[in-house]
Amino acid sequence: MNKYIVVNQPDKWKFSIENISVISSQEYLTNPKFSLLKNARIFNLCKDYSYQSKGYYVSLLAEARGHSAIPTVKNIVDLRALKLVRIVSEEFDDVIQQSLKNIKSREFTLSIYFGQNVAQKYKELSSLFYKHFQVPFLRVKFNYNTKWNIQSIKAISESEIPDEHLDSVHEFANQYFSKKRYDTPKLTTSDFDLAILVNPNDPAPPSNPKALKKFIDIAEKMNIYAEIIEPKDLSRLSSFDALFIRQSTEVNNEAYAFARKAQQEGIAIIDYPDAILKCCNKVYMAEALNNANIDTPKTVIVHKDNRNDVIKQVGLPCVLKAPDSTFSFGVKKAKTEEEYNSLVNDMLKESDLIIAQEFCPSDYDWRIGIIDDEPFYACKYYMAKGHWQIYNWNAKKKDDQDGNADCLPIEEVPKKVLNMALKSAKLMGKGLYGIDIKVVNNKPMVIEINDNPNIDFGVEDRHYGDLVYTKILSALKNRLD
C-alpha cells in the first residue's frame, strides 16, 4: 500500500520516515494523480483540521478517493464537540482517575504522539485517547474538581511539539508507521425502543407532522416503541435502542452529535455519522461520483488557484454550491462572469474548496429513495414556479416555495435512472438515501445524494403507502437484530 504523510509545508517536516512520502496538502488536494491513485493510506498531519480548512479536506477527499485516512473526517469532527469527547471518555474514566491520581496540581496537560506519551506511566491512557479519536498529535487538558475532568482536547501540529519531546516523537513515529494495522474502536449492537429526532424549529424538516405520526403508529404495530425527541434530549439518547434522524443534517448541528453518540453506544441508527459527513459535503460527493465514473453535470472543484479557469470548463450560466449546502440553501446560479467572480469571492471566504457545476435545466428531477441498497419509492420533483430549482426560498407566497411532485411505481422508472441511483447509493454505504437525477437529452446525471431524504405524508408515500414507513422501520429492526 502507498503511504503518504500530508502536511502544510513539507520543507518544515522534522521527521525522516522510511518508505513514506511527505507531500503538501495543496498537492494532495489539487494534483490529479492523487485522485486516480488506488490503494493508499493518507496520514493527515496538517496543522489545522477546522471545518472546511485544507486539513479537513485532506481527510474528506481521501475517503472520497477510497484512500484510508488517519484521522478520518469523523475523528476530526468528534474533537470539536467537547460534550461528545466527554461522553466517549466516560468509557475509560477509571483509567483517567487512576493515571492522574498522584498529580499534585489541579491542572494537567497530556500530549499524545502517535498514541504514546513520553512518560510510560501514561501509556494506557494515551493509547485509549488515540484509539477513540485517531489523531496523530493530540493535546488533552484536564482539571481537578472532585475528580479529574477533561477541560479541552485539540489536535496540534508538529511545530507545537516541545524540543525536548522530539527524540521520543521520532521514535514513536517510526514505530507507528511500521505497523500493518491501525486500531479503531469496535462497536456493539443492541435491541428495541426507537427515538425519532425532530427539531421543531427546522426551516426545512424532512418529514411533515402526518408522516411522523405514521412512523409512530406503524412502529407500534411492528412492536417497536417510538418516541419523538428533540435536540435538547441528547442526554436521554442512551435509554433508547435505535435512533431515526428526522431533522436537517449538517456536520455542525446536533443531528451529527446524536448520530455519533448513538454509534459510540452501539445504538442502531438511520443515518450513520459517515453518511452525514459524506452526503453533507458536495466536494466529497463530486470526487466520489467522478471516481466511480457516474455521470454528473460537468463539475469542477474550485479553489483559489483554479478559479479563473472554471468558466471555460463548465460554461455560463453555472451553478455554484457551498460544500455543505442542503435543500437548495447555499446553491447559487451565476449568469455572468461578474456574478461568478462575486459569488466565488464570498464562498471561498467560508470554505477553501467549493463546487462549480454546468447548468442543466430540466422540468423535473427524479428522486429515487433507497434503503440499504433497495429502491422503495420514486418521485418526480418539478421545479418551483418560475424558478430553476425545486425549492425557491425567496418566493413571496409560501405555496410557491416548492414545486409539485408525482410519485410512481419503481417499475416505471427508466432502467438507466434506477441503475444509476443504486450505484450512487452504494458509494455511501448502507443507509437511507434520496438520489436526485436529471435526464437531459436522454442522458441521466446525478445531481445529489441526500442522506436524509424527505419522507412526507402525501408525497413520497403516495404510491406505496404504509410500505414506505415499514421499509425504514424494518431496516432499523434489522440493525437491532
Order of alpha helices (4+ residues) and beta strands (2+ residues): beta-beta-alpha-alpha-beta-alpha-beta-alpha-alpha-alpha-beta-alpha-beta-beta-alpha-beta-alpha-beta-beta-alpha-beta-alpha-alpha-beta-alpha-beta-beta-alpha-beta-beta-beta-beta-alpha-beta-beta-alpha
